[in-house]
Each structure stands twice: as structure tokens, then as C-alpha cells.
């Protein structure tokens, strides 16, 4: 059973309000208590969703209809005038590495993500992440399993400094202490579709 003190510490931990020493002590307690880990995970998901909803705002009510109408019009035009080139590329998608479109700023200053692909039926998404030099990403419990491959720069995870070409896997429910980048970095991340970062990238 989670005590009142544990509940208070869990709430402070979820929003990154504990000191480094307090967070480290609480993480030791988390490692030994599955019920407390599940409680913290729920708090962090709620915190992430609140941050996402406050950062994005609601689109105009008529926007969805306009977007769907535009998609229908484009699809009709494609069917009416089939292109041999488009037919050859059907099912293929390319992302220009120099393209600046598609990046979304996270509620954390200096942190950005871009959705590259989404496989709803298989339950995963591929994102690119970017941290400016000196950016610190708060401690958190991973909503699901995640795989990270560093493309450029550096990322410090716990006591490990990762560089371009390094790979990191985290199990669902595992804890990450505060991550940070000294010189900035870009990375490739494979996350489950129920991850709050995927929901944010799709919003």
C-alpha cells in the first residue's frame, strides 16, 4: 500500500520537483516497489498529457472537415490522372535529412521531435528527436519499451555518455534519470503508439 509520504514524493518526482539527491533516493525506492512504480507511471502519463494539451491548444472546429475534404480531392485527382512515377513509388516514403518541416517543439525548452512513420496495427512509431546544446530532459518512467539510436552529437543517460552510432534500449516501466546533451544531438527513437511523445507528435 502506498503511504501518504510516498504519494507526495511520487507527485513531486513526476513533475521533476525533487532535488537530485531526493530523486536518486526515491528511484532506489521505486526499484524495489512495483506498486509504487505503477503509481508513478500513471502520474507521469497524466503530467505528460497535461503538458501536451496545454502546449497545443484546440484547432478550429471546421478544420478537420476542410482537411478531410482536401485529402478526398487529392485522392480523386490521383485516380483520375494516374502517374507512372507515382505508381512506381506507391508505398514508399522519403524524408530529406536537411528538411526543417515537421519538427515540433516539446514543452521542454530546447527539445524537439518529428514523426517519421506510424504503424498502428503493429503498435509502434518511429520518431526523430533533437536536443539543443545544454538541454536537460526530466527524469521519467518509460511508458513502454523504447529504442534510441544516436545520429549526431551526444546524449548523457545516467552515467553513460552516448555519441553518434551508439544505441540504447529501455524496457517499459523502467526509470530514466534526467538525460541531457552537452553539445546537442539528433536521435532516432522507436516507441510504442501509446507513448505520450507519439500522441504529441501526432497532435
N, C-alpha and C positions, 0 to 999 in steps of 0.2 A: 504494500500500500504506500502511495506517495504521500509524504508528510507535507505540512504547510510550508516548512522551510525549503524543501526540495522543489515545491511548486513555484515558490518565489524565485529561487535561483534559476530554475528552468526558464521562467519568463524573461529574466534578465539576460540569460545566456542566448536565448532565441533572437533577441534584438541586438546582441553584441554589446551589452552594457556592463559586462563583468570586466574586471581588470585582467591582465594576462595571467597573473598568479591565481586569481579566483577561477578563471576559465579552465586553467590546467588542472586545478584541484577538482572542479566539477566534472571534467572529462574523465578523470580517473574513476569517479563515482559512476558516471554513465557506463563505462566499460564493464562494470560489474553488475549492472541492474538493467535487465531487458525491458521491464515495465517502464522505467524512467526514460530509457532511450525512445520507446514508442511515444511516450508523452511529449518529449522534446521534439520529435519528428513532426508530430501533429501541430505543435506550436509554431515550428519554423515554416511549415507549409502555409499556415494561416498568415504568418508575418509576410512571407513572400507574396502571397496573393493580395494582401492589403497594399504592399508597396507597388505591385504591378498595377492594381486598379487605380491607385491614387496618381500614378505617373502617366496613365494613358488617357483618361477621360472618355466620355461616350461619344461615338460618331453620330452624325445627324440620322434621324430615323429613316429618311428616304435614301441614304447612301447605299444600303445593301441592295435595294431594288435596282438602282442605277448600275451598280457593279455587275449584278447578275444579267441585266439587260445587255450590257456591253459585251459580256462573255458570250451570251447567246448570239449576238450579232456577228462577233468574230468567228465563232464556230460555224455559223451558217455561210459566211463568206468563204471560209476554207473549203467547205463541202462543195460549194458552187464552183470554185476555181481551184481544183487540186493542183498542187505544185510538186513536180518530180523531186525537187530539192528537199522540200518539207517532208515528203513521203519517205525519203531516204533517211531523214533524221528523226522519224517518229519514235518516241520512247526514249530519246536521248536529251540530256540537259547539260549545258556547259556553263561554267562560272569563270569569268575573267578575273584573274588574281589581282589586277590593278583596279577593278571596278570599285567605286566608292558607294554605289547604291546598295540598299538593303541592310545597312548597319543600323542597329537600334541601340540607343544609349540606355544602359540599365540605371536603376535608381542609385547605384553606387558610382560616384564621380570617377571618370576615367576608365569605366568598364563598358564594353560594347559586345553585342552578339549579332550574328547573321544566320538565318535559317537557310541551309543548303538543300536538304531533302527531308521528306517526311514519309515514313512507311507506317500508316495507321494499322493495317492488318497485322503487320509483324511487330508493332509496338515500339518502334524506335525512330529517332530523328538524328540527323547529322547537322551540327552547328559549327560555325567558326566563332571563336572568341578573341577579343583583343583587349589588352590592358595597357594603359599609358604608363610611362616610367613612374615608379613610386606608388602605383595604385595598390591598395590593400583590399582584398575580398574577405568579408567577415567569416568567422567560424560558423560552421553549419553541419547538420546531419544530412547525408545524401538521401534524397527521396527514393532513388532506385540505383541500380548499377550504372556506372559511367566509365567511359574510356577516354583518355586525353592524350593527344599526340602534339608535342610542341613543334611548331613550324619555324618560328623565328624568336630570338630574344631569350629571356629566362623567366622561370616561374619557380618560386620557393614554396614547397609543400612540406609543412612540418620542418624537419631538419635536413631535407633533401632539396638541393638546388638543381632544377631541371633546365636543360638547354635544348636547342634545336636538334631534333632527332630522337629525343627521349620520350618514353611512353609511360603512362600511369593508369592503373585500373583501381576503382574503388567499388566495393560491394554496396548494395542497397542497405541503408541503415548504419553505415559506417560514419565516423565523425572526421571532419576536416577542421583542423585549427585554422587560424587566419592565414590565407595564402597571400602572397604579394609578389610583385615583379620589380626588380631594381631598374632595369633598362627598358622595360616594356616588352611585350610579347604578343604573338598571334598563335592560336592553337586550334586544333580540330577536336571536337567533342562528339561522342556518340552517347545519347541519353535516351531514357525511356520516355514515351509520349506523355506520361503523367507527371513529368518533371515540371516544376513551376517555370523554369527557364524556357522550356519548349512552348508553354502557354503564352509567355511573354513575347517570344519571338513571333508567334502566330497572330498576336493581337493587332 
